[in-house]
């Protein structure tokens, strides 16, 4: 059976184009008439988080328009529920609430919000079986389990919830291959594995994971020709999995199971040498999502000295977490 992969041409970038990426992110979203801007309002606050964190990783956070960003974040706040919307006109959701808390933490502006209200919002979505709804409409997904834990960790309010049922639910989502899915009996996926490993790291349940089995599954996501990583078997490589896979391996202390040199080459080849930014794979259109996760992945594998160190659990710089005295305990596998 032939493994699906991509061929990288010889005329791709081989060095990290930090100045171009900074300009790309600073310019992104300025023209509200752009089609891409118009159709992505449902995740706008997450887009702001991607840009803010990518700029922080590159040491360019001071170039961001902090006051405008915080003003936008506060406009997304739903005071009645305590959650955050992706932008005005939408419903609040746990994932967008996490993005908002991450942005405010990065800008040292958590004092702008009522932490008690946010905690109440998170607790209101906790279900009797240990799962979390993403919002009032009742979707269940392990992404929301991670989102809830990450929000409360950043607010230093982890003691507000009994994590035992939540841990039991996440462990029910673990499969025979060591991976995790969205819900019990769902197939393993790199993105969900990151969420579940991150959740278990924050809640102290990572010792339940079959470390070598899971790490082997994650290491198998690296494709032999391009060096990129995919999200599950027989899928094409995608730069975003340079984060989901590598961050999971970092929490499991198995990053060395990946060929870092080949992965670095794939990420560098996915840069746009004209406009800046990083795309999902070489030759495609760049965007803030893949730019952040490409940079974050490179930071984790130590591929570029000019990048700040990124925390593998929260995808925020270690500088930010230190400023707020946020310490994550990892198991010494």
C-alpha positions, 0 to 999 in steps of 0.5 A, a space after each residue: 500500500 502506498 502512503 499518501 504524501 506530497 512532493 516538495 519542490 526544490 524552490 521552496 524556502 529553507 529558512 524561517 521568514 520571521 519578518 514576512 510572517 510578522 507583516 502578514 499577521 499584522 496586516 491580516 484582517 485589516 480589510 473587512 471586505 475580503 471574502 476570507 474575513 467575511 466568512 470567518 466571523 464564527 471563529 474571529 476571536 480564535 483568529 485573534 488568539 492565533 495572531 497574538 500568540 504567533 507574534 509573541 512566539 516571534 518576540 513581536 507582541 509589542 507590535 500588536 494593537 493591544 488596546 484595540 484587541 482587548 476592546 474587541 475581546 470585551 465586545 465578545 463577552 456575554 455578561 449574562 452567561 459569563 462566556 465569550 462569543 467568537 464575535 458579536 452576533 454569535 452564541 458564547 462557546 467554551 472554545 472561544 472563551 478559552 481563546 479570550 482568556 488566553 489573549 487576556 492572559 498574554 496581555 496581562 489583562 485578566 483584571 478586565 473580566 469577572 473570573 467568577 462569571 467565567 467559572 460559573 459558565 464553565 461549570 454550567 456546561 459540566 454534565 453528570 457523565 463527566 463530559 462538557 457541552 461546548 455551549 448551550 446547544 449540547 454538543 459533546 466533544 473532548 475538545 470541550 473537556 480540555 477547554 474547560 480545564 485550560 480556562 480554569 487553570 489559567 484563572 487559577 480556579 481548578 478546585 471549582 470542579 470535581 475532575 474525577 468524573 471528567 477524567 473517567 469520561 476522557 479515559 472512556 474515549 481512549 482506544 485500543 491503539 492508545 489514541 483518543 477520539 471526540 467521544 467514546 468509540 470515536 476513532 483516534 485523531 491527533 487533534 483529539 489526542 492533544 486535547 485529551 493528553 492536555 486535559 489529563 496533564 492539567 488534571 493530574 490523570 496522565 498516568 492512565 495513558 499507555 505512553 509508549 503505545 500512544 507515542 508510537 501512534 503519534 510518531 507514525 504520523 510522520 510521512 517518509 517523503 515530505 517529513 510532515 505529519 498527518 492527523 490520522 492514517 492515510 491522510 495528507 500531511 498538514 502543518 497544524 499537526 506539527 503542533 497537535 502531534 509534537 505537543 502531545 509527544 512533548 507532554 509524553 516526553 517522546 519528541 525525540 521519536 520524530 525526525 525533527 530535521 525532516 519536519 522542519 524542512 516541511 514547515 519551512 517549505 510551507 511558508 509563503 515567500 511573497 506574502 508571508 505566513 505558513 499554509 497547511 502544506 507547500 503551495 497552498 494559501 497561508 493563514 494565521 492558524 497554520 502560521 501559529 502552529 507551524 511556529 509553535 511546532 518549530 519552537 517545541 522541536 528546537 528548530 529555531 533559536 529566534 523563537 520563544 519557548 512554547 508551553 506544549 499543553 496550552 500553546 502559549 509562551 512560557 514567558 506568559 505562564 511564568 509572569 502569571 506564576 502558572 506551573 504545569 506539573 508533568 509526569 517524569 515518564 
